[in-house]
Amino acid sequence: MLYQAIVFLPLLGALIAGLGGRKIGEKPSMAITTGLLMVSAILSWVAFSKVALGGHTEEIELFRFMDVGGFKANWALKIDTLTAVMLVVVNTVSALVHLYSWGYMDEDPHKPRFFAYLSLFTFAMLMLVTANNFIQMFFGWEGVGLASYLLIGFWYKKPSANAAAIKAFVTNRVGDVGLALGVMTIFLVFGSVNFDTVFSAVHDNQDRILSFLGMEFNAIELIAFLLFVGAMGKSAQFILHVWLPDAMEGPTPVSALIHAATMVTAGVFLVCRAYPIYEAAPVTSGFITVLGAFTAFFAATVGLVQNDIKRVIAYSTCSQLGYMFFAAGIGAYNAAMFHLFTHAFFKALLFLGAGSVIHALHHEQDMRKMGGIWKVVPVTYIVMIIGTLAITGVGIPGTGNIGFAGFASKDLIIESAYDAAHGGSAAGAFAFWAGIVAALMTSFYSWRLIFMTFHGKHRGEKKVLDHAHESPLTMLIPLGVLAFGALFAGMFFYKKFAYGVNDFWGHALPMQHAQIAADNLYAAAGTTMSDEAAGHHSYPAWVLWAPFIVSALGFVIAWFTYMYKNGVEKRVNAEGGPLYNFLLNKWYIDELYDATIVRATRWLGDVFWKVGDIGIIDRFGPNGVAAAAMSIGKRLSKIQSGYLYHYAFIMLIGVAAIIALVMRTVGG
């Protein structure tokens, strides 16, 4: 019952608060949902120690889900290391977000509904990560999309929140079409949607060709690409990333939940879960590598100039997801999952820390109206510094794990990309250099956020600063827990995630790619995998030091730009120019969408409305035949007078007409 409790306790909380919130009241609704999530989070760590550290795997069948002809998909829980990692990430962050929301949403009159949505979101994500087949995963996938729509648009009286919710929903539906087609193609090729059945048959179908509209496709490559289209939408990769920054219109706890541990990581999880398919699809894997690396670069450039504190962190999320994808694309699935794991801690910390700042400054989000508040909110300042050190990857190069969480996982990804490039992969080489450049920009915009928010003179209204205050304990405790994770998650779990290919990952991830870095690491040192003293001897020194150097350089540039001789005021007043506006407007991707897809769709809608609906259907339907019939009916109804002699007279005329017709016919 351990795993059933982990999955269904959040659903129970959502039902109680959602259906009975008005009856039981705000505080009981908040207490029940938060308490159940806390229990689920604790049980998730128990499961993690049992599965990931103890080597236990299991599949638990719950009940029959779909059984139509040869199509079968039971509702079951697949428990392995990959699942255990996701359970820990999802439930830990969700439980902390629930607790944090006690303080952040204190003045909101609709707290039961909000907490019900949070718990529903968590349950949908748990359905996704525990699925043992593609149909159950798709159910969780769509459930997450529904809950995100409800949460992003929670403040539905704000037009911008409604627009952002619709944008997220529609953009994700585009990706979900690809995912749905991918699942259909899987059933067409394999005759099953069960993970184990499909993955075991990939090798036998590796050369299978599918014909469609006169074109031929490799079946495995096509499936891999279609699945990745769904991952692109959910994990906000370039072109389908546009919903993610606008999702900041939702409450800050929602931002932390969506962008740190749940919705946006679903795509990375999908690629890692379906690794046997991607192992057999080198073309699609190369595409994932290039697109992920480009997304890491693109999002980082946009983050350089954003002024909304939450949008800076949102683009940071987009960039970090790019790192995870290009790691998965080159086959370093373990590195991708490790970064997913550490990212959950430091990104949730940064989002909730930003929420603490917004709470202190009475809902101000523009960093140009902040500054000089570090003494007012010292705890928030400290945890934001920890989160910044984690995301910028501060650590001791060459040690692998002595540093903040982001150092251990991001450097492992960059080193894996170097391995791929060294092995002749052009996509790997592009990913390596894109990762280095993105690390430089990540450091700059992260420290820019710190300097503009906490240092210098306060640039907002004086009364706002006078009333600024530190957040309540319900908000600070989650920040403290996440700060602990941002400090130590990398050091504690580095060897398990990076090199524990047998005792940790088992069959959840492929051994060969997880061992590439390990082989390089230990071979030159003349040691074995169990030798803990081995270091990164096989990599050139510049590869090990490059991420650290660019991170330090980013800090220095940000300090000179925003701190040196009151650089903030000068820089804010001087910002401008074509490049700055290009980045500020997010490469004009939204404008491009509006000029092409949005306007074309609107024009097509007008054609169907004005020509098809009004010009044809209404003209010949309601306004044509139907109108004529109604007019004739109205005129004929006038002869229904109710007088018997009128009816007799009409009958007489009818008889006379019939006789006349007969006589004329006979006479003719």
LOGUGU-415234 format. One line per 4 residues: number of its first residue (from 1); their letters; for each residue x negated, y, z of C-alpha. Coordinates in steps of 0.25 Angstrom, whole numbers, plus 5000, padded with zeros to 4 digits. Each point is the difference from the previous one (the first is absolute). Layout:
# LOGUGU-415234
NUM	A	X:Y:Z  ...;
***
This chain:
# LOGUGU-415234
1	MLYQ	5000:5000:5000  4988:5009:5001  5000:5004:4985  5015:5001:4999;
5	AIVF	5000:5010:5012  4989:5008:4993  5009:5002:4988  5014:5001:5005;
9	LPLL	4998:5008:5013  4999:5013:4991  5013:4996:4993  5007:4998:5013;
13	GALI	4996:5014:5005  5004:5006:4986  5014:4994:5002  5002:5004:5014;
17	AGLG	4996:5014:4998  5006:5002:4986  5014:4994:5003  5001:5003:5015;
21	GRKI	4991:5012:5002  5012:5009:5002  5006:4991:5010  4988:4997:5008;
25	GEKP	4993:5014:4999  4987:5006:4996  4991:4995:5011  5004:4985:5000;
29	SMAI	4999:5000:4984  4986:5005:5001  4996:4991:5011  5006:4988:4994;
33	TTGL	4993:5002:4986  4987:5004:5006  5000:4989:5010  5003:4989:4990;
37	LMVS	4989:5006:4991  4990:5000:5011  5003:4985:5003  4999:4997:4985;
41	AILS	4986:5007:4999  4995:4993:5013  5005:4986:4994  4993:5004:4986;
45	WVAF	4987:5001:5007  5002:4987:5007  5003:4994:4986  4988:5007:4995;
49	SKVA	4991:4993:5010  5007:4987:4997  5000:5000:4985  4988:5009:4996;
53	LGGH	4991:4997:5011  5005:4986:5003  5001:4995:4986  5015:4996:5001;
57	TEEI	5009:5001:4988  5015:4997:4998  5012:5001:4992  5013:5001:5007;
61	ELFR	5013:4998:4992  5012:5008:5006  5011:4997:4990  5004:4998:4985;
65	FMDV	5000:5014:4993  5002:4997:4985  5003:4986:4994  5005:5002:4985;
69	GGFK	4997:4988:4991  4985:4999:5000  4998:5013:5006  4997:4999:5015;
73	ANWA	4995:5010:5010  5002:4997:5015  4998:5010:5011  4987:4996:5007;
77	LKID	4989:5006:5008  4986:4998:4994  4990:5001:5011  4985:5002:4997;
81	TLTA	4989:5010:5002  5005:5009:4990  5013:5000:5006  4995:5001:5014;
85	VMLV	4991:5013:4996  5013:5007:4995  5008:4996:5012  4990:5007:5009;
89	VVNT	4999:5012:4991  5015:5002:4998  5005:4997:5014  4989:5008:5007;
93	VSAL	5001:5012:4992  5016:4999:5000  5000:4999:5015  4991:5012:5002;
97	VHLY	5008:5008:4991  5013:4996:5007  4994:5005:5013  4994:5012:4994;
101	SWGY	5014:5004:4994  5005:5001:5015  4993:5013:5001  5000:5005:4985;
105	MDED	5015:4998:4998  5004:5005:5014  5008:5011:4994  5007:4992:4989;
109	PHKP	5015:4997:5002  4999:4987:4992  4990:4992:5007  5007:4987:5000;
113	RFFA	5001:5000:4985  4986:5004:4999  4995:4988:5009  5009:4991:4993;
117	YLSL	4994:5004:4986  4986:4998:5006  5003:4986:5005  5007:4996:4987;
121	FTFA	4988:5005:4992  4991:4991:5009  5009:4988:4998  5000:5002:4985;
125	MLML	4985:5000:4999  4999:4988:5009  5009:4993:4990  4990:5004:4989;
129	VTAN	4987:4995:5007  5006:4987:5006  5006:4995:4987  4996:4987:4994;
133	NFIQ	5006:5003:4986  5002:5012:4991  5015:5001:5001  4999:5002:5015;
137	MFFG	4988:5009:4998  5009:5008:4990  5011:5001:5011  4990:5006:5010;
141	WEGV	4994:5009:4989  5014:5006:4997  5004:5001:5014  4987:5008:5003;
145	GLAS	5004:5009:4988  5014:5002:5006  4995:5003:5014  4990:5010:4995;
149	YLLI	5011:5007:4992  5008:5002:5013  4988:5004:5008  4994:5010:4990;
153	GFWY	5014:5006:4998  5004:4999:5015  5001:5015:5001  5011:5000:4989;
157	KKPS	5004:5014:5002  4987:5005:4994  5000:5000:4985  4985:4997:4999;
161	ANAA	5002:4988:5009  5011:4994:4991  4992:5003:4987  4988:4993:5006;
165	AIKA	5008:4988:5004  5006:4999:4986  4986:5002:4994  4994:4988:5008;
169	FVTN	5012:4991:4997  5000:5002:4985  4985:5000:4999  4999:4987:5007;
173	RVGD	5012:4994:4992  4991:5002:4988  4989:4992:5006  5010:4990:5005;
177	VGLA	5005:4997:4986  4986:4995:4997  5000:4991:5013  5014:4994:4996;
181	LGVM	4995:4997:4986  4988:4994:5006  5008:4991:5009  5009:4996:4989;
185	TIFL	4987:4996:4991  4995:4992:5012  5012:4992:5000  5000:4998:4985;
189	VFGS	4986:4995:5000  4999:4992:5013  5015:4996:5002  4998:5005:5014;
193	VNFD	4998:5013:5009  4994:4993:5012  4986:5005:5002  4993:4987:5002;
197	TVFS	5007:4993:4988  4996:5012:4991  4986:5002:5005  4997:4985:4999;
201	AVHD	5004:5000:4985  4993:5013:4996  4988:4992:4994  5008:4991:4992;
205	NQDR	5007:5012:4993  4988:5009:4999  5001:4999:4984  5015:5000:4999;
209	ILSF	5005:5010:4990  5014:5007:5000  5006:5006:4988  5009:5013:5001;
213	LGME	5004:5009:4989  4990:4994:4990  4989:5002:5009  4992:4990:5008;
217	FNAI	4995:5001:5015  4992:4992:5009  5010:4996:5010  4991:5001:5013;
221	ELIA	4995:5014:4995  5014:5005:4998  5005:4995:5013  4988:5006:5007;
225	FLLF	5003:5014:4993  5015:5000:5003  4998:4997:5015  4990:5011:5000;
229	VGAM	5009:5010:4994  5009:4997:5013  4988:5002:5008  4996:5013:4993;
233	GKSA	5014:5006:5004  5000:4995:5014  4985:5004:5003  5001:5013:4993;
237	QFIL	4989:4998:4989  4998:5010:4989  5012:5003:4992  5009:4994:5010;
241	HVWL	4994:5008:5012  5009:5012:4998  5010:4996:5011  4990:4999:5011;
245	PDAM	4996:5014:5003  5015:5004:5000  5003:4990:5010  4994:5010:5010;
249	EGPT	5014:5006:5001  5004:4989:5009  4997:5001:5015  4985:4998:5003;
253	PVSA	5002:4986:5007  5006:4996:4987  4987:5005:4993  4991:4992:5009;
257	LIHA	5009:4987:4998  5001:5001:4985  4986:5004:4997  4992:4993:5010;
261	ATMV	5004:4986:5002  5013:4996:4993  5006:5004:4986  4987:5005:4994;
265	TAGV	4992:4988:5003  5010:4990:4994  4994:5001:4987  4986:4997:5005;
269	FLVC	5006:4988:5008  5007:4995:4987  4987:5000:4992  4992:4993:5011;
273	RAYP	5012:4990:5002  5000:4996:4985  4985:4999:4999  5001:4987:4992;
277	IYEA	5007:5007:4989  4990:5012:5000  4988:4991:5000  5006:4994:4987;
281	APVT	5003:5014:4994  4986:5007:4998  5006:5010:4991  5011:5005:5010;
285	SGFI	4990:4999:5011  4991:5009:4993  5011:5010:4997  5003:5000:5015;
289	TVLG	4986:5003:5003  4999:5012:4991  5014:5005:5004  4997:4999:5015;
293	AFTA	4987:5007:4999  5006:5011:4991  5011:5002:5011  4990:5001:5011;
297	FFAA	4993:5011:4992  5013:5007:4995  5007:5000:5014  4987:5005:5006;
301	TVGL	4999:5012:4991  5014:5004:5003  4998:4999:5015  4988:5010:4999;
305	VQND	5010:5012:4998  5013:4996:5007  5005:5010:5011  5011:4991:5006;
309	IKRV	4993:4992:5011  5009:4988:4997  4997:5001:4985  4985:4999:5002;
313	IAYS	5002:4988:5008  5010:4994:4990  4990:5002:4988  4989:4994:5009;
317	TCSQ	5009:4987:5001  5002:5000:4985  4985:5000:4999  4997:4990:5010;
321	LGYM	5010:4990:4994  4992:5002:4987  4988:4995:5008  5008:4987:5004;
325	FFAA	5005:4998:4986  4986:5001:4993  4995:4990:5011  5011:4990:4996;
329	GIGA	4997:5002:4986  4986:4996:5001  5004:4988:5008  4996:5005:5014;
333	YNAA	5013:4997:5006  4995:4999:5014  4994:5014:4999  5013:5006:4995;
337	MFHL	5008:4993:5011  4989:5005:5010  5002:5014:4995  5015:4999:5001;
341	FTHA	4998:4995:5015  4991:5012:5004  5007:5010:4992  5013:4997:5007;
345	FFKA	4994:5005:5013  4993:5013:4996  5010:5004:4990  5012:4998:5010;
349	LLFL	4991:5008:5010  4998:5011:4990  5015:5001:4996  5004:5000:5015;
353	GAGS	4989:5009:5003  5005:5010:4990  5014:4998:5005  4995:5004:5014;
357	VIHA	4994:5013:4994  5014:5003:4993  5007:4997:5013  4991:5010:5007;
361	LHHE	5001:5011:4990  5015:4999:4999  5001:4992:4987  4990:5008:4992;
365	QDMR	4993:4992:4990  4992:5010:4992  4985:4999:5004  4998:5015:4995;
369	KMGG	5009:5004:5012  4992:4991:5010  4987:5001:5006  4994:5002:5014;
373	IWKV	5008:4990:5007  4990:4990:5005  5000:5005:5014  5016:5000:5000;
377	VPVT	5001:4985:4996  4987:4994:5004  5005:4986:5000  5005:5001:4986;
381	YIVM	4987:5006:4996  4992:4989:5005  5008:4989:4994  5001:5008:4987;
385	IIGT	4984:5000:5000  5000:4985:5002  5009:4998:4989  4992:5009:4991;
389	LAIT	4987:4993:5004  5007:4987:4996  5005:5004:4987  4987:5006:4996;
393	GVGI	4993:4987:5003  4990:5005:5011  4991:4989:5004  4986:4995:5000;
397	PGTG	4996:4995:4985  4994:4986:4999  5007:4995:5013  5013:4996:4993;
401	NIGF	5009:5003:5012  4994:5010:5010  5009:5012:4997  5014:5004:4999;
405	AGFA	5011:4991:4994  4999:5006:4986  4985:4999:4999  5001:4985:5002;
409	SKDL	5011:4997:4990  4997:5011:4989  4986:4997:4999  5003:4986:4998;
413	IIES	5009:5004:4989  4989:5008:4993  4989:4989:5002  5010:4990:4994;
417	AYDA	5001:5010:4988  4985:5001:4999  5000:4985:5000  5010:4999:4988;
421	AHGG	4992:5011:4993  4987:4993:5002  5007:4987:4994  5003:5007:4987;
425	SAAG	5014:5006:5003  5002:5013:4993  5013:5002:5009  4992:4997:5012;
429	AFAF	4989:5011:4997  5011:5010:4997  5007:4996:5014  4987:5001:5007;
433	WAGI	4997:5014:4995  5014:5005:5002  5000:4995:5014  4987:5008:5003;
437	VAAL	5006:5013:4994  5013:4998:5007  4993:4998:5013  4994:5013:4998;
441	MTSF	5013:5007:4998  5007:4992:5011  4989:5006:5010  5002:5014:4995;
445	YSWR	5016:5000:5000  5000:4993:5014  4991:5010:5006  5007:5011:4993;
449	LIFM	5012:4996:5007  4993:5000:5014  4994:5013:4998  5012:5007:4994;
453	TFHG	5009:4994:5011  4992:5001:5013  4989:5010:4998  4998:5015:4996;
457	KHRG	5010:5010:5003  5015:4997:5001  5006:5005:4987  5015:4998:5003;
461	EKKV	5009:5008:5009  4995:5003:5014  5013:4996:5007  4998:4986:4993;
465	LDHA	4986:4999:5006  5005:5005:5014  5011:4989:5001  4991:4989:4994;
469	HESP	4999:4988:5010  4994:4986:5000  5009:4989:4997  5007:4991:5010;
473	LTML	4995:4987:5005  5009:4992:4991  4993:5006:4988  4986:5000:5006;
477	IPLG	5000:4985:5005  5002:4995:4985  4989:5010:4996  4991:4994:5010;
481	VLAF	5002:4985:4996  4998:5004:4985  4987:5007:5004  4995:4988:5006;
485	GALF	5003:4992:4988  4993:5011:4991  4988:4999:5009  4999:4985:5002;
489	AGMF	5008:4992:4989  4989:5000:4990  4989:4995:5010  5009:4989:5007;
493	FYKK	5005:4994:4987  4989:5003:4990  4994:4986:4999  5013:4993:5000;
497	FAYG	5006:5008:4989  4987:5001:4992  4994:4986:5001  5009:4991:5008;
501	VNDF	5004:4993:4987  5002:4986:5006  5005:5002:5014  5007:5013:4998;
505	WGHA	5007:5001:4986  5001:4985:4998  5008:4999:4987  5006:5013:5001;
509	LPMQ	4990:5007:4992  4989:4994:4990  4987:4996:5006  4991:5004:4988;
513	HAQI	5002:5015:5000  5000:5001:5015  4987:4993:4999  4993:5009:4990;
517	AADN	4996:5011:5010  4997:4989:5010  4990:4993:4991  4993:5013:4996;
521	LYAA	5000:5004:5015  4993:4987:5005  4992:4994:4989  4990:5011:5000;
525	AGTT	4999:4999:5015  4997:4986:4999  5011:4997:5010  5013:4993:5001;
529	MSDE	5015:5005:5001  5000:4997:5015  4987:5009:5002  5006:5013:5006;
533	AAGH	4987:5007:4999  5000:5001:4985  5002:5013:4994  5003:5006:4986;
537	HSYP	4986:4997:4995  5004:4996:4986  5006:5014:4996  4991:5011:4996;
541	AWVL	4998:5011:5011  5007:5010:4991  5013:4992:4999  5001:4998:5015;
545	WAPF	4997:5015:5003  5008:5006:4988  5014:5000:5007  4994:5006:5013;
549	IVSA	4992:5011:4993  5012:5005:4991  5009:5000:5013  4989:5008:5007;
553	LGFV	4999:5009:4988  5016:5002:5000  4999:5004:5014  4989:5010:4997;
557	IAWF	5008:5006:4988  5013:5001:5008  4992:5007:5012  4994:5010:4991;
561	TYMY	5013:5003:4993  5009:5001:5012  4992:5003:5012  4987:5007:4996;
565	KNGV	5002:5015:5003  5015:4999:5001  5000:4993:4987  5015:4996:5001;
569	EKRV	5006:5014:4998  4990:5003:4989  5003:4987:4993  5015:5000:5002;
573	NAEG	5000:5014:4993  4991:4997:4989  5006:4986:4996  5005:5000:4986;
577	GPLY	4995:4997:4986  5004:4990:4989  4994:4988:5007  5006:5003:5014;
581	NFLL	5014:5002:4994  4998:4987:4992  4997:4993:5012  5010:5007:5009;
585	NKWY	5011:4996:4990  4996:4986:5001  4994:4999:4985  5014:5005:4996;
589	IDEL	5005:4985:5000  5014:5004:5005  5001:5011:4990  4996:4990:4989;
593	YDAT	5011:4990:5005  5010:5012:5000  4996:5004:4986  5001:4986:4994;
597	IVRA	5008:4989:5008  5009:5009:5008  5004:5010:4988  5001:4988:4991;
601	TRWL	5009:4993:5009  5008:5012:5003  5002:5002:4985  5004:4986:4997;
605	GDVF	5010:5001:5011  5005:5013:4994  5002:4992:4987  5007:4989:5006;
609	WKVG	5009:5009:5008  5003:5011:4989  5000:4991:4988  5003:4986:5005;
613	DIGI	5009:5003:5011  5007:5013:4997  4999:5000:4984  5003:4985:4998;
617	IDRF	5007:4993:5012  5008:5012:5005  5003:5005:4987  5006:4987:4994;
621	GPNG	5004:4994:5013  5006:5009:5011  5001:5012:4991  5004:4992:4988;
625	VAAA	5008:4987:4999  5003:5001:5015  5005:5014:4999  5008:4997:4988;
629	AMSI	5007:4988:5006  5003:5009:5012  5006:5011:4992  5008:4990:4992;
633	GKRL	5005:4993:5013  5004:5014:5006  5008:5003:4988  5007:4986:4999;
637	SKIQ	5003:5001:5015  5009:5012:4997  5010:4990:4994  5002:4993:5013;
641	SGYL	5011:5009:5004  5008:4990:5009  5013:5002:4992  5007:4988:4994;
645	YHYA	5006:5007:4988  4986:5005:4996  4995:4986:5000  5012:4995:4992;
649	FIML	4998:5011:4990  4985:4997:4998  5004:4985:4999  5011:5004:4989;
653	IGVA	4989:5008:4992  4991:4988:5001  5011:4990:4995  5003:5010:4989;
657	AIIA	4985:5001:4996  4999:4985:5000  5012:4998:4991  4995:5011:4990;
661	LVMR	4987:4993:4999  5006:4987:4997  5010:5006:4990  4988:5007:4993;
665	TVGG	4992:4987:5000  5012:4991:4995  5004:5011:4990  4986:5001:4995;
***
